Amino acid sequence: MTPHRLVPVAVLVALLAVATAAQPAPPAWAQDAVWYQIFPERFANGDPANDPTRASLENPDAVGEDWAVTPWTADWYARAPWETARGPDFYDDGVFDRRLGGDLQGVIDRIPYLDSLGVTAVYFNPVFWAASLHKYDATSYHHIDPFFGPDPAGDVAMVADETADPNTWVWTSADRLFLDMVDAFHQRGIRVVIDGVFNHTGTRFWAFEDVRERQQASPVADWYEVTAWDDPATEADEFDWNGWWGYKPLAVLANTEDGTDLHPGVKAHVVDITRRWMDPNGDGDPSDGVDGWRLDVAGEVPDGFWRDWNALVAGLNPDAITVAEEWGDARDYLDRTGFHSTMNYHALAIPLDAFAFDGRIDAATFADEVTSRFDAFPEATRPALMNILAGHDTDRLASMIVNGRLGGHFDRLAGPRDTMAYLVRAPRREERDLQRAVVLLQMALPGAPLVYYGDEAGMWGADDPDDRKPMVWPDLVYADESLAPRGLTRDPDPVAFDRDLFAFYRRAIALRQSDAVLRRGTLQTLAVEGRAVAFGRTLDGDRRVVAFNAGDASVFLPMPGEGVPEPLVPVSVSRDDAARVAMLVAQFDDEGATYGLRIPPRTTVVFRPADPADIRPRGLDE
């Protein structure tokens, strides 16, 4: 591609909408959403004819001529001959060069599955053209990866004559299939949000390749943080650039000299691609485009760019959402940048891990951190906070629980790459109990819950790359997982779709969708005791009590107030095998009775106030 279209700052300003007030209220649909995260290469292979080739890899020469797509149902830790020929280590010698062939057709085929689960929005890890399996190393922002579509070779040929001018951009078969997929989701009332990566590109990105070839003569020479130019008088290649956190394959895009914005040319290009995917046919009706963006490493892109870009998104589609990846306290960040929401590690995932899995904080600290961190956000923002428990950057939820004994920090000591003490086995019954408990808690707290693909199917796995195993589907037969990396040993674990766990996720999601108090209500701490906590949710005078016991013994949680509190009816219990949970329990001592709730171990219970129909006025003989 030959770049030639650079937009002056004055023209760019005219392209952008007038900045709105800080931290705009999220769209209503996002305040009631249940999210599902899809990692495209590992979700479903719907079209084996478009499977990646050796030549499409980041470094084809790093694998043998016998490289092949990895079988979807193989033992994850079993290594192909091309891997063992490269070296002895599972992580260092081949796993990142695996491809499994996940594609858009696979997603389309499985939309009924997602609909049956009850999700209302899907978030895709990057779908744009890139060489890696994760695709955070974009080759292009304006094309879907050819190997996600039906005709990779044809798509590559189609784009050969494009320039930086959007008027020269074509719609490839992968692009069109992506839009067909968006339409298929929309027909079922499911929103589609995609990953935007505007801090860095891959070194195969069209602009970077032009800079590498033409050096200072390239019209996009200042798009990247180039640290040294090649000297044509020498045989050596002195060309160098800043890579993301020092990682050269991810070339960092340049900012303005004062650091307050992206470089004007980069910014103009991002404006163009934002318009392309939000209003594909350019008719002013965004219904055929994506419903929003999740922005990777948002804090590493200048705030000034985000303010303008968020205003642009709102101008294209007032009903779209923007979600920043921010692992820390994002309250002030959202104010500065105009994002609607954040991936809510800070208010839920991190304190939950510290309390329920690692035991590094007690129940009172957990309750205080959760309530205070949610309360820090504006009232309209809280319901739309993306409540992630685990994802592509962490070990899976089930494996977090299995390895809670390590006492590490969230996303630390999260796999055999970090510590040989990490267990790669499947979760046991007690650990699944705790998984169900935290999922029901997630569904019953403020914020929009997110399910990472396969957690609902029973998948487990350590941090990257083991959190990116191929999705376990009910219609496929999988080999047992019997091997382990780095000399570790294990007992074989059967790998199969967990129908009981899936049914539980469906019930938990349905509960949330049916109960406005759980979606929109305020949050208070009612009681803490031992390894248990009870939260109150209130909306327009209606209330729920959400009691969570992370411990291995039942816990009595006294309810606040004088006298005998009103009885509470359990409407959902995370453990199917738990004994019937009482509406109200009296605990007696020398000073009299204390009233409260008794919560079984490793269980979450959601209660509502009893109404007259729940009370038997003539006792048990009625």
N, C-alpha and C positions, 0 to 999 in steps of 0.2 A: 504494500500500500504506500502511495506517495502522498505525504501530508502537505497541504498547501493552504488550508483555510484556518487562519488565526483570527479570532474575534477581538477587536479592541475593547478596552474596559468600558468605554462609553456605550458601545453597542450591547455589551453583556448586561450592563445595568438595566437597559431597556427591556432585555429578555426576562428579567427576574421580576416577580411580583413584589409589591411593597411589603417590607417585613412586618409581620404581625406582632402582637404583644407576646412577651416572654411566656413560655410554657403554655401553649394553647391547650384547651380541653381536648382530650382524645375523642375520636368519633364514637358514637354510642355503641356501635357493634363491637368495638374493641373493649368496651367496659363489660361486656357480657361474653367475651370470647373464651373458647377452650382451644388451645393451640396444639398442633402436632408438628414436630420438626422432622424434616426429610433430608437425609444425606443421599443425594441422587445416585451416586455410583454404587451404593450398597443397599438400595431399597428394593428394587425389583428389576429383573432383566426380562423385558417384554419383547425384545427383538434381538435375538442372537446374531442376526445378519449384520448388525451395526457394531459388534463388539470391538473394543480397542485393539489396535495392532501394535506390534513391537515398535514400529517407526513412530507411533504417536506418543511414546513415553517421553518423560523429561530427558532421560539419558539412555537412549537405546543401546549404546555401546557398553553400558554397565551390566547388561544381561546377555545371556547366550542366545544363539540362533534358535534354540529350542524353547524360548519363552512362549508361554501360552496363557490365555485367560484362565484364572483359577476357578475350579468347579465351585458352584454356589453352595453346594451341600457338603463340602469336604470338612474334615476335622480342621479347625482353624489353625492349630499349631503344626499340622502336617506340612512338610516343605516339599516343593516340587524339585525335580532334578536341577533345573536352572538356578534355584535358590541355593541348594547345597553346593553346587559347583562354584558359586560365588564366595562362599565362606560358611563358617560353622554357626554364626549367631543369628537367631531368629529375627532380631530387631535391626541389626546392622547390615544384614546380608540378604535383602530381597523383599521383605514384607511391604515396603513402601513402593515397590515397583509392581506389586500385584494389581491386577484389574479384574473385576468381577462382572462388568458389563451392565450395571444398572443404567436405566435410560428413561426417557419420558414416556415411552409406550408402557413400560412397567408401571409407572405412576398412574397413567390413565386406566390401565387394567384394574388397579387396586383402589380406585376412588370409591366404589361401593363399600369396600372394607372400611375405609376411613369414615364414610358417612354412617355406617352402622355403629362405629365406635362412639359417635356423637360429637366429633370435633367440628368446630365452626370456622377455623382458620388454619392454614398450613404455612409454615415458614420453611423455605428451602435454603440450605447451604448453597454456595454459588453454583449457578447454572451456566454462566458465561464461559466462552471458549477458553480453555486453559489446558496445560499439559499434565498437571498433577491429578491425583485422585481427589484431592480436596478442593481444587480449583480456586484457591485464593491467590493464584499467580496468573492473573488474566492475560490472555493473548489478545482478547478483544472484549470491550464492554458492550458492543452493539450486535454481537452474534451469540446465540446459544451454542454450546459445545457441539461440534458436528457429530461426535460419537454418542450424543444423547438423542440424535435424530435418525431418520430412516436412510440417509444417503451421505455418509461422511465424505467420501471422495468427491461426489458431486458438489457438496457444499464448499469444500476447499477450492474447487475450481471456480465456483460462482463468484467468489469475493476477490479474485485476482486483480481486477481492474478498479477496485474501490480506492477512494482517497479519503482524506479526513472530512471532506464535505458530505454531510448527511444526504444530499441529493444524489450521491453516487452509491449509497448503501442499498443493497438488495435484501430481500427476505429469503433466507435459505430454507431448506426443508426442515431443518431443526428449529429455526425461528418460528415457522408456521405451525409446527407440531406443538411447540410451547404455547402458542396462542390458542390452539385447539384445546390444549390441556386446561388453560385458564378458563376457557368457556365451559368446559365440562365441569370444573369445580363450581363455577358460578351458577350453573344450572341446578346444582344441589344446595345452593346457599352457602357455599364455603369460600372464604376469602383467601387470596394468594399473596403472600409477602415474600420478597426475594432479598438476597444478601447483596449489599453494595460495599465494594472494597475500593475506597478512593484515596487511601494513603500510599498504596504501592501497587505495582503491576508485576507480571512476570517479565523475564528478559526476552521473551518472544513477543511481547506486546508490540504492535506495529510502530508506535512512536519510538520505543527504545531501540528496535532494530534499525530504524532510520538514523537515530543518533549514533549507534555503534558503527554504521556504515559510513555516514557522511561527516561524523564528528561535529566540529563547530559550524560547518556549512549547513547542517540540517536546520530547517525552519522550526523544528521543535527541540533544538539543542538545549534550551533552558527549561525543559519540562521536568528534568530529573536532577537529583543532587549529584552531579558529576564532580568527582574530586581530582581527576587527572585525565588529560586528553592524550591520545596517541601521538607520538612524534614520528612523522613519516620518514624522517632521516635515519631512524634506527630500525633494526630488525625486530626488536621487542615490541610487544603491544602494551603500551603504558595506560591504556584507557581503563579508568576505574570509576566507581560510583558507590554511593551509600546503599547498603542493603538493610532491609527491615531488621532491626536489632542485630546488625552485622551479618545477616543471612543474604548473601549476594543474589540468589535466584529471585528474591523479591526486591525489586528496584524501587527506592523511595521516590515518590513524586515531589516536585518542588513546591515551596510556598512562595509568597511574595517576600520581598526583602525585609519588610518589617514583621513578618511572621504572623500576620493577622488574617491571611486568606490563602487559598490555593493560588498557584500561578494562574494568571488570566487565561492562558491557552488551555491549561488543564481544566480550569473551571468551565470554560465554554464547551469543552468536549463532554464533561459530565452533564451539563445542561442538556446537550443534544441527546445523550443516551437516556437521560431521565424522561424526556419527552417521548422518546421512541417506545419505551416499555410501559409508560402510563397512558398514552393515547396513541396506539400503534397506527391507526389510519389517519390520525391528525385532524379528525372532524370536530374536536372539542368535546366529544362524549367519551369519558374515560372508562366506560363499562366494559370495553374489550381489552383493557390493560390490567396491570397488576394493581393490587389494593394497598400497597405500601412497601416499605423497605426496612430491613434490619441492617444497621451500619456497623461494619467491622472496625475494630480499634478506633472508634469514633474520637476518643480523646487525643489521638495523635494527628488529627486533622484540625486546622485552626477554627476557632469558634465563629469567626466572621463568615467563613464559608458556609458553615452549617446554618447560620441564621438566614442567609440568602437562599440556600438550597431548601430548607424546610418551608420557607415562604413560597418558593417555586412549586414544591409538591402540593401545598395547600391550594395554590392557584389552579393547578392542573386537575386536582380532585379533592375537594374539601372533605371528602369522606375517607381519604387515605390516612394511614398511620405511618409514623416513623419511630423506630425503636433503636436506641443507642446501645451498643455493647459497652457497658461501664460496670466493672466489677465492684467498685467502691460505692460510697455515698453519692448518689447521682442527683440529689435534690437541687443543689445550686447549678449543677451542670445543665440540667434541663432548662432552668431559667435562662442561662446564658445563651443557649443554642437554639431553643425552640422545638426540641424534640418532644413528642407526645409521651414517650415511655422509655423504659430501660429494661434490659435483662436483669431481673431483680435478685441477683445473687446476694446482695448486701442485706436485704430485709428478711429473706427467708432461707435460701439454700445454705449460706455460710453459717448462720446461727443454728439451723436445724442439724447440720452435720456435726457441729461442735457439741451440741447437747445430746442428740439421740443416737449418734453413731460412735463418736470419739469420747464422749463423756468429759470433755474439757471444761464445760460450763454447767452450772446447775439449772434447775427448772426456773428459779426466780430470775436468773440472768437471762435465760432464753426468752422468757415471757416479756421481760423489760426490753430486750433488744428488738424483738419482733414488733411489739406495739409501738415503741418510740420511733422505729425506723419507718414503719408504715405511716404513722401520724405526721412525719416530717414532710410528706408530700401533700399537695393540695387535694382537697376532697374529691375533685373530679378526676384526678390522675390515678388515685389509688386503685380503682377497679381495673384499670388497664395496664398496670405494671405486669410485665411478662414474668410470671412466677416459674422460673426454671429450677428443677431439682438436680438435673444432670444433663449432659449433652456431649457434643463432639469434642469439647475441650476438657472433659473430666472423665473419671471412670464412671461406669454405669451405676445407676441407683442401687441395684441389687448387690453389686460388688463393693460399693461404698459401705454397705451394711455388713457384708461378710468381713471386711477388713477394718471395721471400726476399732478393733482391738489395737491397731497400730498406733492410735493416738496422734496421727499426723494432723496436718491442716488441710482444709478443703483444697483439692487439686494438688496436694503434695503427698509424697509417699503413696502415689496412686497407681502403682503398677510394678511389675518386675524390672522395668528399666530403672526404677528408683530404689527399690529394695527387694532383696531376695525373700524377705518375709511375707511378701504379698501373696495371697492365696488366689489362684485362678479358677478354683472350683465353682460349681454351681451353688446357689444358696440352698440352705436347708429349710425345713418347715418353719422354725422359729424366726429365721431371717426373712422368709416370705411374709410372715405375720407382720413384721415390722415394716416391710415395704408397703403392704396394704394400709397400715396405720398412717404412714406419712403421706401416702397418696390421698387418702380420705381427708387428712388434715389440709393438704394442699388445695383440695377442691372446696374446702369449707372456710378458707381464709380469704382476706381481700386479695385482689390481683387476679389476673387471668392465667390460669394454670397451663403449663406446657408439658406435653408428653414427648419424650425423645423416642424416635422410631424404635419399636421392638421392646421397649420396657414393658408395655402392656402384653406382649407375647411371651414374656419370661426370659428375655435375653439378659446375659450378664457379660462383664468384660472389664478389664483394667483400662487405664487411660490410653490415649492414642498410641498405637493403632488399634488396640484391642477393643476400644469402644466403637469401632467402625466395622464390626463383623457384618456379614450379609444378613439381611432381615430373615427371620424365621417365619415361614408361611405354613399354614395348616395343610396345604395341598402338596407339600414337598417332604421327602424323606431324607433326613440328615444323618451323617455319620456321627457316632459318639465322639465327644471331645475327650480323648484319652491321653494326649500328649501334653507337654508343658515346655515353656521356653527355658533356656539358660541352665539346663541340667536339673530343673525341678522335676519332681515326680508327683503323681496324683492317681486317684482312682478314676476310672472312666465315668463320665457324666453323659447321660442321654441328652440329645438336643432335639427338642420338638416344641411346637406351638403349645403354649399353656392355655387351654380353653377356659379353665376355671379362673385364672388370673385375668384373662381378657374379659370374661363376664363381670368380674369385680370392677374393672376399670369402667366398663359400660355403665354399671349401676352408679358408681361414684360420679361420673360425668353427668348422668341423667339427673341425679340429685341436685347437683349444682345448677343445671339448666332449668330445673323446675322451681327453684327457690330463690327469689329475688333478695331475701335477707342475706344469703350466703354470697351473692354476687355483689351487692351494693351496700350492705350494712356496715355500721361502725364496728370498731374492734376494741374490746376491753379485756383485761385480765381479771378473772373472777377468783381463781384459787391456784396455788402451787403447793405441791407436797411430794417429797421424794423425787421420783423420776416422772412425775405427772404434772400437767397443767390444764386448766380449764379457761377457755376464752368465751366471752359473750359477743354475739353479733346482734345488732339492733337496727331496724329500719322501720320508720313510721309507727313506732310503738310495738311492732312485732319483734320477737327475739328468738335466738337460738343459742344453745350452749354447745360448745365444741370441746370435748374432753379428750386429751391425748396422753396415753401412758406408754412411755418408751421403755419401762423397766420390765423385769422378769417376774414381778409379783403384783397382785392386785393392789390398788391404791384407793384410799378414801379421800375424796376431795370435798372439804366442807364448803357449803354455799354461803355467801355473805348475807347479812341481814338479821333482823331480830325475829324470834319466834319460828314457826314452822313455814319454810318456803313452799311455794306452789310446786306440785309434782311436775316432773318433766318426762315426756314420752320419748324414748329413743326411736329415731326415724331411720338411722343408718348405723350399723356396727361393722367395723372393718374385718372382724374375724367371724367367719361363718360358724366356727365351732365354739364360739364363746357362749357361755351360759346366758340365759335371758337376763338382760341388764335391767335392774330395778329402776322405777321412776323416782324413788326417794329412799334414802337409807338413813336410819337413826343410829348414831354411835353413842353409847352411854359411858359415863365415868362418874366419879363422885360428885361432880358439879351438875350433873344432869345430862340431857341429850344434846348432841350436835347433829345437825341435819346436813346431808350432802349426797354425793354420788360415789358409788364404788365402781371403778373402771378396771376391767380385766387387764392382764399383762399384754404388752405389745399390741395395744388396741386403741383405736379412735372411735368415739361414739358421738354422734350428732343428735342433740335433743331439741324438742320444741315444747312449749308450755302445754300442759294437759288442758283439754276442753271437756265440757260435761259428758260428751259421748265416750270419753276414755275412763270415766269413773263409774264403778258399779255401785249404785246407791244401796243395794240390798246385800252387798258382800259377795262372797265367792259362790253362794248358792243361786245367784241370779242366772 
